[in-house]
C-alpha cells in the first residue's frame, strides 16, 4: 500500500474566502464613497488600498490548490 500515493481533494477555505470578500467589500466602500477628499494621498486611501491587497491575497490563498 505504500506504493500508491493517496491524493486528498480539498475544498475552498471558507474562512479565508469570507474574510477576503469582506475585505474587498470594505475596500470598495471606502474607494467609492461619494465624498471627495482634497489631499492627493490620504490615509483613508492607503487603508482602502491595503484592504484590497489583503482581500485579494486572502481570496487567492483560498482558491489556490494545496499540496
mmCIF file as Biopython writes it, N, C-alpha, C and O atoms, coordinates in Angstrom:
data_model
#
loop_
_atom_site.group_PDB
_atom_site.id
_atom_site.type_symbol
_atom_site.label_atom_id
_atom_site.label_alt_id
_atom_site.label_comp_id
_atom_site.label_asym_id
_atom_site.label_entity_id
_atom_site.label_seq_id
_atom_site.pdbx_PDB_ins_code
_atom_site.Cartn_x
_atom_site.Cartn_y
_atom_site.Cartn_z
_atom_site.occupancy
_atom_site.B_iso_or_equiv
_atom_site.auth_seq_id
_atom_site.auth_asym_id
_atom_site.pdbx_PDB_model_num
ATOM 1   N N  . UNK A ? 1  ? 0.806   -1.189 0.000  1.0 0.0 1  A 1 
ATOM 2   C CA . UNK A ? 1  ? 0.000   0.000  0.000  1.0 0.0 1  A 1 
ATOM 3   C C  . UNK A ? 1  ? 0.854   1.258  0.000  1.0 0.0 1  A 1 
ATOM 4   O O  . UNK A ? 1  ? 0.351   2.340  -0.304 1.0 0.0 1  A 1 
ATOM 5   N N  . UNK A ? 2  ? 2.124   1.141  0.332  1.0 0.0 2  A 1 
ATOM 6   C CA . UNK A ? 2  ? 2.993   2.307  0.343  1.0 0.0 2  A 1 
ATOM 7   C C  . UNK A ? 2  ? 3.345   2.754  -1.066 1.0 0.0 2  A 1 
ATOM 8   O O  . UNK A ? 2  ? 3.834   3.867  -1.262 1.0 0.0 2  A 1 
ATOM 9   N N  . UNK A ? 3  ? 3.098   1.890  -2.053 1.0 0.0 3  A 1 
ATOM 10  C CA . UNK A ? 3  ? 3.411   2.248  -3.429 1.0 0.0 3  A 1 
ATOM 11  C C  . UNK A ? 3  ? 2.414   3.237  -4.011 1.0 0.0 3  A 1 
ATOM 12  O O  . UNK A ? 3  ? 2.738   3.975  -4.941 1.0 0.0 3  A 1 
ATOM 13  N N  . UNK A ? 4  ? 1.220   3.256  -3.474 1.0 0.0 4  A 1 
ATOM 14  C CA . UNK A ? 4  ? 0.188   4.125  -4.020 1.0 0.0 4  A 1 
ATOM 15  C C  . UNK A ? 4  ? 0.181   5.452  -3.265 1.0 0.0 4  A 1 
ATOM 16  O O  . UNK A ? 4  ? 0.236   5.495  -2.036 1.0 0.0 4  A 1 
ATOM 17  N N  . UNK A ? 5  ? 0.112   6.510  -4.029 1.0 0.0 5  A 1 
ATOM 18  C CA . UNK A ? 5  ? 0.020   7.841  -3.423 1.0 0.0 5  A 1 
ATOM 19  C C  . UNK A ? 5  ? -1.446  8.173  -3.199 1.0 0.0 5  A 1 
ATOM 20  O O  . UNK A ? 5  ? -2.258  8.094  -4.121 1.0 0.0 5  A 1 
ATOM 21  N N  . UNK A ? 6  ? -1.773  8.536  -1.994 1.0 0.0 6  A 1 
ATOM 22  C CA . UNK A ? 6  ? -3.149  8.952  -1.727 1.0 0.0 6  A 1 
ATOM 23  C C  . UNK A ? 6  ? -3.254  10.455 -1.962 1.0 0.0 6  A 1 
ATOM 24  O O  . UNK A ? 6  ? -2.499  11.246 -1.399 1.0 0.0 6  A 1 
ATOM 25  N N  . UNK A ? 7  ? -4.189  10.815 -2.790 1.0 0.0 7  A 1 
ATOM 26  C CA . UNK A ? 7  ? -4.389  12.216 -3.132 1.0 0.0 7  A 1 
ATOM 27  C C  . UNK A ? 7  ? -5.694  12.664 -2.493 1.0 0.0 7  A 1 
ATOM 28  O O  . UNK A ? 7  ? -6.765  12.132 -2.786 1.0 0.0 7  A 1 
ATOM 29  N N  . UNK A ? 8  ? -5.583  13.645 -1.620 1.0 0.0 8  A 1 
ATOM 30  C CA . UNK A ? 8  ? -6.772  14.193 -0.989 1.0 0.0 8  A 1 
ATOM 31  C C  . UNK A ? 8  ? -7.210  15.432 -1.747 1.0 0.0 8  A 1 
ATOM 32  O O  . UNK A ? 8  ? -6.409  16.326 -2.022 1.0 0.0 8  A 1 
ATOM 33  N N  . UNK A ? 9  ? -8.469  15.471 -2.075 1.0 0.0 9  A 1 
ATOM 34  C CA . UNK A ? 9  ? -9.011  16.646 -2.745 1.0 0.0 9  A 1 
ATOM 35  C C  . UNK A ? 9  ? -9.629  17.547 -1.681 1.0 0.0 9  A 1 
ATOM 36  O O  . UNK A ? 9  ? -10.593 17.169 -1.016 1.0 0.0 9  A 1 
ATOM 37  N N  . UNK A ? 10 ? -9.071  18.726 -1.532 1.0 0.0 10 A 1 
ATOM 38  C CA . UNK A ? 10 ? -9.552  19.662 -0.525 1.0 0.0 10 A 1 
ATOM 39  C C  . UNK A ? 10 ? -10.370 20.749 -1.184 1.0 0.0 10 A 1 
ATOM 40  O O  . UNK A ? 10 ? -10.114 21.149 -2.320 1.0 0.0 10 A 1 
ATOM 41  N N  . UNK A ? 11 ? -11.343 21.210 -0.459 1.0 0.0 11 A 1 
ATOM 42  C CA . UNK A ? 11 ? -12.207 22.271 -0.965 1.0 0.0 11 A 1 
ATOM 43  C C  . UNK A ? 11 ? -11.630 23.644 -0.695 1.0 0.0 11 A 1 
ATOM 44  O O  . UNK A ? 11 ? -10.459 23.795 -0.349 1.0 0.0 11 A 1 
ATOM 45  N N  . UNK A ? 12 ? -12.462 24.616 -0.858 1.0 0.0 12 A 1 
ATOM 46  C CA . UNK A ? 12 ? -12.082 26.009 -0.668 1.0 0.0 12 A 1 
ATOM 47  C C  . UNK A ? 12 ? -12.065 26.321 0.832  1.0 0.0 12 A 1 
ATOM 48  O O  . UNK A ? 12 ? -12.918 25.839 1.578  1.0 0.0 12 A 1 
ATOM 49  N N  . UNK A ? 13 ? -11.111 27.116 1.264  1.0 0.0 13 A 1 
ATOM 50  C CA . UNK A ? 13 ? -11.041 27.569 2.648  1.0 0.0 13 A 1 
ATOM 51  C C  . UNK A ? 13 ? -12.130 28.618 2.861  1.0 0.0 13 A 1 
ATOM 52  O O  . UNK A ? 13 ? -12.003 29.760 2.421  1.0 0.0 13 A 1 
ATOM 53  N N  . UNK A ? 14 ? -13.192 28.216 3.538  1.0 0.0 14 A 1 
ATOM 54  C CA . UNK A ? 14 ? -14.363 29.071 3.675  1.0 0.0 14 A 1 
ATOM 55  C C  . UNK A ? 14 ? -14.063 30.305 4.518  1.0 0.0 14 A 1 
ATOM 56  O O  . UNK A ? 14 ? -14.522 31.400 4.192  1.0 0.0 14 A 1 
ATOM 57  N N  . UNK A ? 15 ? -13.309 30.146 5.584  1.0 0.0 15 A 1 
ATOM 58  C CA . UNK A ? 15 ? -12.992 31.287 6.453  1.0 0.0 15 A 1 
ATOM 59  C C  . UNK A ? 15 ? -12.181 32.325 5.686  1.0 0.0 15 A 1 
ATOM 60  O O  . UNK A ? 15 ? -12.474 33.519 5.761  1.0 0.0 15 A 1 
ATOM 61  N N  . UNK A ? 16 ? -11.172 31.884 4.956  1.0 0.0 16 A 1 
ATOM 62  C CA . UNK A ? 16 ? -10.377 32.808 4.154  1.0 0.0 16 A 1 
ATOM 63  C C  . UNK A ? 16 ? -11.197 33.471 3.068  1.0 0.0 16 A 1 
ATOM 64  O O  . UNK A ? 16 ? -11.012 34.651 2.772  1.0 0.0 16 A 1 
ATOM 65  N N  . UNK A ? 17 ? -12.101 32.713 2.476  1.0 0.0 17 A 1 
ATOM 66  C CA . UNK A ? 17 ? -12.959 33.261 1.431  1.0 0.0 17 A 1 
ATOM 67  C C  . UNK A ? 17 ? -13.889 34.338 1.987  1.0 0.0 17 A 1 
ATOM 68  O O  . UNK A ? 17 ? -14.062 35.389 1.371  1.0 0.0 17 A 1 
ATOM 69  N N  . UNK A ? 18 ? -14.482 34.079 3.142  1.0 0.0 18 A 1 
ATOM 70  C CA . UNK A ? 18 ? -15.398 35.055 3.747  1.0 0.0 18 A 1 
ATOM 71  C C  . UNK A ? 18 ? -14.655 36.330 4.132  1.0 0.0 18 A 1 
ATOM 72  O O  . UNK A ? 18 ? -15.126 37.433 3.855  1.0 0.0 18 A 1 
ATOM 73  N N  . UNK A ? 19 ? -13.489 36.181 4.775  1.0 0.0 19 A 1 
ATOM 74  C CA . UNK A ? 19 ? -12.732 37.370 5.164  1.0 0.0 19 A 1 
ATOM 75  C C  . UNK A ? 19 ? -12.184 38.103 3.942  1.0 0.0 19 A 1 
ATOM 76  O O  . UNK A ? 19 ? -12.087 39.330 3.956  1.0 0.0 19 A 1 
ATOM 77  N N  . UNK A ? 20 ? -11.828 37.384 2.900  1.0 0.0 20 A 1 
ATOM 78  C CA . UNK A ? 20 ? -11.361 38.023 1.673  1.0 0.0 20 A 1 
ATOM 79  C C  . UNK A ? 20 ? -12.448 38.845 1.010  1.0 0.0 20 A 1 
ATOM 80  O O  . UNK A ? 20 ? -12.211 39.973 0.578  1.0 0.0 20 A 1 
ATOM 81  N N  . UNK A ? 21 ? -13.644 38.273 0.931  1.0 0.0 21 A 1 
ATOM 82  C CA . UNK A ? 21 ? -14.765 39.007 0.343  1.0 0.0 21 A 1 
ATOM 83  C C  . UNK A ? 21 ? -15.127 40.206 1.215  1.0 0.0 21 A 1 
ATOM 84  O O  . UNK A ? 21 ? -15.434 41.279 0.697  1.0 0.0 21 A 1 
ATOM 85  N N  . UNK A ? 22 ? -15.093 40.028 2.533  1.0 0.0 22 A 1 
ATOM 86  C CA . UNK A ? 22 ? -15.396 41.148 3.434  1.0 0.0 22 A 1 
ATOM 87  C C  . UNK A ? 22 ? -14.382 42.275 3.278  1.0 0.0 22 A 1 
ATOM 88  O O  . UNK A ? 22 ? -14.754 43.448 3.296  1.0 0.0 22 A 1 
ATOM 89  N N  . UNK A ? 23 ? -13.115 41.934 3.127  1.0 0.0 23 A 1 
ATOM 90  C CA . UNK A ? 23 ? -12.090 42.960 2.938  1.0 0.0 23 A 1 
ATOM 91  C C  . UNK A ? 23 ? -12.274 43.678 1.607  1.0 0.0 23 A 1 
ATOM 92  O O  . UNK A ? 23 ? -12.084 44.892 1.531  1.0 0.0 23 A 1 
ATOM 93  N N  . UNK A ? 24 ? -12.640 42.948 0.561  1.0 0.0 24 A 1 
ATOM 94  C CA . UNK A ? 24 ? -12.877 43.583 -0.733 1.0 0.0 24 A 1 
ATOM 95  C C  . UNK A ? 24 ? -14.101 44.495 -0.695 1.0 0.0 24 A 1 
ATOM 96  O O  . UNK A ? 24 ? -14.098 45.567 -1.301 1.0 0.0 24 A 1 
ATOM 97  N N  . UNK A ? 25 ? -15.135 44.075 0.009  1.0 0.0 25 A 1 
ATOM 98  C CA . UNK A ? 25 ? -16.326 44.921 0.126  1.0 0.0 25 A 1 
ATOM 99  C C  . UNK A ? 25 ? -16.002 46.189 0.910  1.0 0.0 25 A 1 
ATOM 100 O O  . UNK A ? 25 ? -16.439 47.278 0.540  1.0 0.0 25 A 1 
ATOM 101 N N  . UNK A ? 26 ? -15.243 46.050 1.984  1.0 0.0 26 A 1 
ATOM 102 C CA . UNK A ? 26 ? -14.852 47.225 2.770  1.0 0.0 26 A 1 
ATOM 103 C C  . UNK A ? 26 ? -13.994 48.170 1.938  1.0 0.0 26 A 1 
ATOM 104 O O  . UNK A ? 26 ? -14.158 49.387 2.022  1.0 0.0 26 A 1 
ATOM 105 N N  . UNK A ? 27 ? -13.089 47.629 1.143  1.0 0.0 27 A 1 
ATOM 106 C CA . UNK A ? 27 ? -12.246 48.470 0.295  1.0 0.0 27 A 1 
ATOM 107 C C  . UNK A ? 27 ? -13.066 49.147 -0.793 1.0 0.0 27 A 1 
ATOM 108 O O  . UNK A ? 27 ? -12.850 50.321 -1.093 1.0 0.0 27 A 1 
ATOM 109 N N  . UNK A ? 28 ? -13.997 48.423 -1.380 1.0 0.0 28 A 1 
ATOM 110 C CA . UNK A ? 28 ? -14.849 49.022 -2.410 1.0 0.0 28 A 1 
ATOM 111 C C  . UNK A ? 28 ? -15.709 50.138 -1.824 1.0 0.0 28 A 1 
ATOM 112 O O  . UNK A ? 28 ? -15.933 51.158 -2.476 1.0 0.0 28 A 1 
ATOM 113 N N  . UNK A ? 29 ? -16.185 49.950 -0.608 1.0 0.0 29 A 1 
ATOM 114 C CA . UNK A ? 29 ? -16.970 51.001 0.050  1.0 0.0 29 A 1 
ATOM 115 C C  . UNK A ? 29 ? -16.119 52.241 0.297  1.0 0.0 29 A 1 
ATOM 116 O O  . UNK A ? 29 ? -16.557 53.367 0.064  1.0 0.0 29 A 1 
ATOM 117 N N  . UNK A ? 30 ? -14.907 52.017 0.768  1.0 0.0 30 A 1 
ATOM 118 C CA . UNK A ? 30 ? -14.017 53.153 1.038  1.0 0.0 30 A 1 
ATOM 119 C C  . UNK A ? 30 ? -13.660 53.891 -0.250 1.0 0.0 30 A 1 
ATOM 120 O O  . UNK A ? 30 ? -13.630 55.121 -0.274 1.0 0.0 30 A 1 
ATOM 121 N N  . UNK A ? 31 ? -13.392 53.147 -1.316 1.0 0.0 31 A 1 
ATOM 122 C CA . UNK A ? 31 ? -12.962 53.775 -2.559 1.0 0.0 31 A 1 
ATOM 123 C C  . UNK A ? 31 ? -14.110 54.439 -3.310 1.0 0.0 31 A 1 
ATOM 124 O O  . UNK A ? 31 ? -13.881 55.398 -4.047 1.0 0.0 31 A 1 
ATOM 125 N N  . UNK A ? 32 ? -15.324 53.959 -3.145 1.0 0.0 32 A 1 
ATOM 126 C CA . UNK A ? 32 ? -16.445 54.505 -3.905 1.0 0.0 32 A 1 
ATOM 127 C C  . UNK A ? 32 ? -17.302 55.463 -3.093 1.0 0.0 32 A 1 
ATOM 128 O O  . UNK A ? 32 ? -18.423 55.774 -3.497 1.0 0.0 32 A 1 
ATOM 129 N N  . UNK A ? 33 ? -16.809 55.931 -1.974 1.0 0.0 33 A 1 
ATOM 130 C CA . UNK A ? 33 ? -17.557 56.882 -1.161 1.0 0.0 33 A 1 
ATOM 131 C C  . UNK A ? 33 ? -17.762 58.167 -1.953 1.0 0.0 33 A 1 
ATOM 132 O O  . UNK A ? 33 ? -16.880 58.592 -2.699 1.0 0.0 33 A 1 
ATOM 133 N N  . UNK A ? 34 ? -18.920 58.779 -1.788 1.0 0.0 34 A 1 
ATOM 134 C CA . UNK A ? 34 ? -19.255 59.958 -2.574 1.0 0.0 34 A 1 
ATOM 135 C C  . UNK A ? 34 ? -18.442 61.195 -2.233 1.0 0.0 34 A 1 
ATOM 136 O O  . UNK A ? 34 ? -18.308 62.099 -3.059 1.0 0.0 34 A 1 
ATOM 137 N N  . UNK A ? 35 ? -17.906 61.243 -1.038 1.0 0.0 35 A 1 
ATOM 138 C CA . UNK A ? 35 ? -17.147 62.431 -0.634 1.0 0.0 35 A 1 
ATOM 139 C C  . UNK A ? 35 ? -15.783 62.440 -1.313 1.0 0.0 35 A 1 
ATOM 140 O O  . UNK A ? 35 ? -15.080 61.430 -1.343 1.0 0.0 35 A 1 
ATOM 141 N N  . UNK A ? 36 ? -15.424 63.599 -1.855 1.0 0.0 36 A 1 
ATOM 142 C CA . UNK A ? 36 ? -14.097 63.706 -2.468 1.0 0.0 36 A 1 
ATOM 143 C C  . UNK A ? 36 ? -13.159 64.382 -1.477 1.0 0.0 36 A 1 
ATOM 144 O O  . UNK A ? 36 ? -13.510 65.377 -0.843 1.0 0.0 36 A 1 
ATOM 145 N N  . UNK A ? 37 ? -11.986 63.833 -1.359 1.0 0.0 37 A 1 
ATOM 146 C CA . UNK A ? 37 ? -11.005 64.356 -0.413 1.0 0.0 37 A 1 
ATOM 147 C C  . UNK A ? 37 ? -10.013 65.242 -1.147 1.0 0.0 37 A 1 
ATOM 148 O O  . UNK A ? 37 ? -9.529  64.865 -2.214 1.0 0.0 37 A 1 
ATOM 149 N N  . UNK A ? 38 ? -9.697  66.413 -0.599 1.0 0.0 38 A 1 
ATOM 150 C CA . UNK A ? 38 ? -8.819  67.346 -1.308 1.0 0.0 38 A 1 
ATOM 151 C C  . UNK A ? 38 ? -7.356  66.908 -1.353 1.0 0.0 38 A 1 
ATOM 152 O O  . UNK A ? 38 ? -6.641  67.275 -2.286 1.0 0.0 38 A 1 
ATOM 153 N N  . UNK A ? 39 ? -6.902  66.144 -0.383 1.0 0.0 39 A 1 
ATOM 154 C CA . UNK A ? 39 ? -5.496  65.740 -0.369 1.0 0.0 39 A 1 
ATOM 155 C C  . UNK A ? 39 ? -5.227  64.683 -1.435 1.0 0.0 39 A 1 
ATOM 156 O O  . UNK A ? 39 ? -6.070  63.833 -1.723 1.0 0.0 39 A 1 
ATOM 157 N N  . UNK A ? 40 ? -4.031  64.761 -2.010 1.0 0.0 40 A 1 
ATOM 158 C CA . UNK A ? 40 ? -3.659  63.779 -3.028 1.0 0.0 40 A 1 
ATOM 159 C C  . UNK A ? 40 ? -3.534  62.385 -2.432 1.0 0.0 40 A 1 
ATOM 160 O O  . UNK A ? 40 ? -4.070  61.423 -2.981 1.0 0.0 40 A 1 
ATOM 161 N N  . UNK A ? 41 ? -2.838  62.274 -1.328 1.0 0.0 41 A 1 
ATOM 162 C CA . UNK A ? 41 ? -2.677  60.978 -0.676 1.0 0.0 41 A 1 
ATOM 163 C C  . UNK A ? 41 ? -3.237  61.078 0.731  1.0 0.0 41 A 1 
ATOM 164 O O  . UNK A ? 41 ? -2.676  61.753 1.593  1.0 0.0 41 A 1 
ATOM 165 N N  . UNK A ? 42 ? -4.324  60.413 0.943  1.0 0.0 42 A 1 
ATOM 166 C CA . UNK A ? 42 ? -4.987  60.439 2.239  1.0 0.0 42 A 1 
ATOM 167 C C  . UNK A ? 42 ? -4.801  59.084 2.917  1.0 0.0 42 A 1 
ATOM 168 O O  . UNK A ? 42 ? -4.670  58.060 2.246  1.0 0.0 42 A 1 
ATOM 169 N N  . UNK A ? 43 ? -4.791  59.085 4.219  1.0 0.0 43 A 1 
ATOM 170 C CA . UNK A ? 43 ? -4.628  57.839 4.964  1.0 0.0 43 A 1 
ATOM 171 C C  . UNK A ? 43 ? -5.761  56.866 4.665  1.0 0.0 43 A 1 
ATOM 172 O O  . UNK A ? 43 ? -5.555  55.652 4.663  1.0 0.0 43 A 1 
ATOM 173 N N  . UNK A ? 44 ? -6.942  57.387 4.416  1.0 0.0 44 A 1 
ATOM 174 C CA . UNK A ? 44 ? -8.079  56.516 4.102  1.0 0.0 44 A 1 
ATOM 175 C C  . UNK A ? 44 ? -7.865  55.779 2.791  1.0 0.0 44 A 1 
ATOM 176 O O  . UNK A ? 44 ? -8.264  54.622 2.660  1.0 0.0 44 A 1 
ATOM 177 N N  . UNK A ? 45 ? -7.235  56.437 1.812  1.0 0.0 45 A 1 
ATOM 178 C CA . UNK A ? 45 ? -6.947  55.767 0.544  1.0 0.0 45 A 1 
ATOM 179 C C  . UNK A ? 45 ? -5.912  54.669 0.742  1.0 0.0 45 A 1 
ATOM 180 O O  . UNK A ? 45 ? -6.015  53.595 0.150  1.0 0.0 45 A 1 
ATOM 181 N N  . UNK A ? 46 ? -4.923  54.940 1.572  1.0 0.0 46 A 1 
ATOM 182 C CA . UNK A ? 46 ? -3.908  53.920 1.846  1.0 0.0 46 A 1 
ATOM 183 C C  . UNK A ? 46 ? -4.525  52.724 2.563  1.0 0.0 46 A 1 
ATOM 184 O O  . UNK A ? 46 ? -4.189  51.578 2.264  1.0 0.0 46 A 1 
ATOM 185 N N  . UNK A ? 47 ? -5.427  52.987 3.507  1.0 0.0 47 A 1 
ATOM 186 C CA . UNK A ? 47 ? -6.107  51.889 4.191  1.0 0.0 47 A 1 
ATOM 187 C C  . UNK A ? 47 ? -6.996  51.101 3.235  1.0 0.0 47 A 1 
ATOM 188 O O  . UNK A ? 47 ? -7.054  49.873 3.307  1.0 0.0 47 A 1 
ATOM 189 N N  . UNK A ? 48 ? -7.683  51.800 2.345  1.0 0.0 48 A 1 
ATOM 190 C CA . UNK A ? 48 ? -8.533  51.110 1.377  1.0 0.0 48 A 1 
ATOM 191 C C  . UNK A ? 48 ? -7.698  50.268 0.415  1.0 0.0 48 A 1 
ATOM 192 O O  . UNK A ? 48 ? -8.068  49.138 0.097  1.0 0.0 48 A 1 
ATOM 193 N N  . UNK A ? 49 ? -6.579  50.811 -0.045 1.0 0.0 49 A 1 
ATOM 194 C CA . UNK A ? 49 ? -5.700  50.032 -0.916 1.0 0.0 49 A 1 
ATOM 195 C C  . UNK A ? 49 ? -5.114  48.829 -0.204 1.0 0.0 49 A 1 
ATOM 196 O O  . UNK A ? 49 ? -5.009  47.750 -0.786 1.0 0.0 49 A 1 
ATOM 197 N N  . UNK A ? 50 ? -4.730  49.007 1.055  1.0 0.0 50 A 1 
ATOM 198 C CA . UNK A ? 50 ? -4.222  47.882 1.836  1.0 0.0 50 A 1 
ATOM 199 C C  . UNK A ? 50 ? -5.278  46.815 2.051  1.0 0.0 50 A 1 
ATOM 200 O O  . UNK A ? 50 ? -4.980  45.622 1.996  1.0 0.0 50 A 1 
ATOM 201 N N  . UNK A ? 51 ? -6.515  47.240 2.297  1.0 0.0 51 A 1 
ATOM 202 C CA . UNK A ? 51 ? -7.605  46.282 2.463  1.0 0.0 51 A 1 
ATOM 203 C C  . UNK A ? 51 ? -7.854  45.508 1.174  1.0 0.0 51 A 1 
ATOM 204 O O  . UNK A ? 51 ? -8.160  44.316 1.213  1.0 0.0 51 A 1 
ATOM 205 N N  . UNK A ? 52 ? -7.725  46.183 0.027  1.0 0.0 52 A 1 
ATOM 206 C CA . UNK A ? 52 ? -7.892  45.484 -1.249 1.0 0.0 52 A 1 
ATOM 207 C C  . UNK A ? 52 ? -6.796  44.457 -1.459 1.0 0.0 52 A 1 
ATOM 208 O O  . UNK A ? 52 ? -7.067  43.339 -1.896 1.0 0.0 52 A 1 
ATOM 209 N N  . UNK A ? 53 ? -5.565  44.823 -1.153 1.0 0.0 53 A 1 
ATOM 210 C CA . UNK A ? 53 ? -4.448  43.890 -1.319 1.0 0.0 53 A 1 
ATOM 211 C C  . UNK A ? 53 ? -4.613  42.687 -0.400 1.0 0.0 53 A 1 
ATOM 212 O O  . UNK A ? 53 ? -4.405  41.547 -0.816 1.0 0.0 53 A 1 
ATOM 213 N N  . UNK A ? 54 ? -4.985  42.942 0.846  1.0 0.0 54 A 1 
ATOM 214 C CA . UNK A ? 54 ? -5.189  41.838 1.785  1.0 0.0 54 A 1 
ATOM 215 C C  . UNK A ? 54 ? -6.353  40.963 1.335  1.0 0.0 54 A 1 
ATOM 216 O O  . UNK A ? 54 ? -6.268  39.736 1.398  1.0 0.0 54 A 1 
ATOM 217 N N  . UNK A ? 55 ? -7.428  41.578 0.885  1.0 0.0 55 A 1 
ATOM 218 C CA . UNK A ? 55 ? -8.579  40.808 0.412  1.0 0.0 55 A 1 
ATOM 219 C C  . UNK A ? 55 ? -8.254  39.949 -0.790 1.0 0.0 55 A 1 
ATOM 220 O O  . UNK A ? 55 ? -8.649  38.785 -0.853 1.0 0.0 55 A 1 
ATOM 221 N N  . UNK A ? 56 ? -7.536  40.514 -1.741 1.0 0.0 56 A 1 
ATOM 222 C CA . UNK A ? 56 ? -7.138  39.726 -2.909 1.0 0.0 56 A 1 
ATOM 223 C C  . UNK A ? 56 ? -6.188  38.606 -2.524 1.0 0.0 56 A 1 
ATOM 224 O O  . UNK A ? 56 ? -6.267  37.508 -3.073 1.0 0.0 56 A 1 
ATOM 225 N N  . UNK A ? 57 ? -5.289  38.875 -1.584 1.0 0.0 57 A 1 
ATOM 226 C CA . UNK A ? 57 ? -4.386  37.822 -1.116 1.0 0.0 57 A 1 
ATOM 227 C C  . UNK A ? 57 ? -5.121  36.694 -0.425 1.0 0.0 57 A 1 
ATOM 228 O O  . UNK A ? 57 ? -4.801  35.523 -0.628 1.0 0.0 57 A 1 
ATOM 229 N N  . UNK A ? 58 ? -6.107  37.040 0.391  1.0 0.0 58 A 1 
ATOM 230 C CA . UNK A ? 58 ? -6.904  36.009 1.051  1.0 0.0 58 A 1 
ATOM 231 C C  . UNK A ? 58 ? -7.725  35.210 0.047  1.0 0.0 58 A 1 
ATOM 232 O O  . UNK A ? 58 ? -7.849  33.992 0.176  1.0 0.0 58 A 1 
ATOM 233 N N  . UNK A ? 59 ? -8.288  35.889 -0.952 1.0 0.0 59 A 1 
ATOM 234 C CA . UNK A ? 59 ? -9.040  35.171 -1.977 1.0 0.0 59 A 1 
ATOM 235 C C  . UNK A ? 59 ? -8.143  34.252 -2.793 1.0 0.0 59 A 1 
ATOM 236 O O  . UNK A ? 59 ? -8.517  33.118 -3.090 1.0 0.0 59 A 1 
ATOM 237 N N  . UNK A ? 60 ? -6.974  34.733 -3.151 1.0 0.0 60 A 1 
ATOM 238 C CA . UNK A ? 60 ? -6.042  33.898 -3.912 1.0 0.0 60 A 1 
ATOM 239 C C  . UNK A ? 60 ? -5.573  32.715 -3.080 1.0 0.0 60 A 1 
ATOM 240 O O  . UNK A ? 60 ? -5.422  31.610 -3.600 1.0 0.0 60 A 1 
ATOM 241 N N  . UNK A ? 61 ? -5.343  32.939 -1.800 1.0 0.0 61 A 1 
ATOM 242 C CA . UNK A ? 61 ? -4.914  31.849 -0.930 1.0 0.0 61 A 1 
ATOM 243 C C  . UNK A ? 61 ? -5.985  30.800 -0.732 1.0 0.0 61 A 1 
ATOM 244 O O  . UNK A ? 61 ? -5.671  29.616 -0.610 1.0 0.0 61 A 1 
ATOM 245 N N  . UNK A ? 62 ? -7.254  31.209 -0.696 1.0 0.0 62 A 1 
ATOM 246 C CA . UNK A ? 62 ? -8.324  30.242 -0.502 1.0 0.0 62 A 1 
ATOM 247 C C  . UNK A ? 62 ? -8.634  29.481 -1.784 1.0 0.0 62 A 1 
ATOM 248 O O  . UNK A ? 62 ? -9.104  28.345 -1.725 1.0 0.0 62 A 1 
ATOM 249 N N  . UNK A ? 63 ? -8.380  30.084 -2.933 1.0 0.0 63 A 1 
ATOM 250 C CA . UNK A ? 63 ? -8.678  29.423 -4.196 1.0 0.0 63 A 1 
ATOM 251 C C  . UNK A ? 63 ? -7.518  28.566 -4.701 1.0 0.0 63 A 1 
ATOM 252 O O  . UNK A ? 63 ? -7.694  27.724 -5.582 1.0 0.0 63 A 1 
ATOM 253 N N  . UNK A ? 64 ? -6.344  28.788 -4.140 1.0 0.0 64 A 1 
ATOM 254 C CA . UNK A ? 64 ? -5.159  28.070 -4.606 1.0 0.0 64 A 1 
ATOM 255 C C  . UNK A ? 64 ? -5.217  26.607 -4.174 1.0 0.0 64 A 1 
ATOM 256 O O  . UNK A ? 64 ? -5.673  26.298 -3.074 1.0 0.0 64 A 1 
ATOM 257 N N  . UNK A ? 65 ? -4.762  25.726 -5.028 1.0 0.0 65 A 1 
ATOM 258 C CA . UNK A ? 65 ? -4.729  24.297 -4.711 1.0 0.0 65 A 1 
ATOM 259 C C  . UNK A ? 65 ? -3.613  24.035 -3.713 1.0 0.0 65 A 1 
ATOM 260 O O  . UNK A ? 65 ? -2.483  24.492 -3.883 1.0 0.0 65 A 1 
ATOM 261 N N  . UNK A ? 66 ? -3.949  23.297 -2.678 1.0 0.0 66 A 1 
ATOM 262 C CA . UNK A ? 66 ? -2.950  22.961 -1.656 1.0 0.0 66 A 1 
ATOM 263 C C  . UNK A ? 66 ? -2.291  21.642 -2.004 1.0 0.0 66 A 1 
ATOM 264 O O  . UNK A ? 66 ? -2.919  20.737 -2.552 1.0 0.0 66 A 1 
ATOM 265 N N  . UNK A ? 67 ? -1.006  21.552 -1.674 1.0 0.0 67 A 1 
ATOM 266 C CA . UNK A ? 67 ? -0.269  20.321 -1.976 1.0 0.0 67 A 1 
ATOM 267 C C  . UNK A ? 67 ? 0.087   19.584 -0.732 1.0 0.0 67 A 1 
ATOM 268 O O  . UNK A ? 67 ? 0.710   18.524 -0.800 1.0 0.0 67 A 1 
#
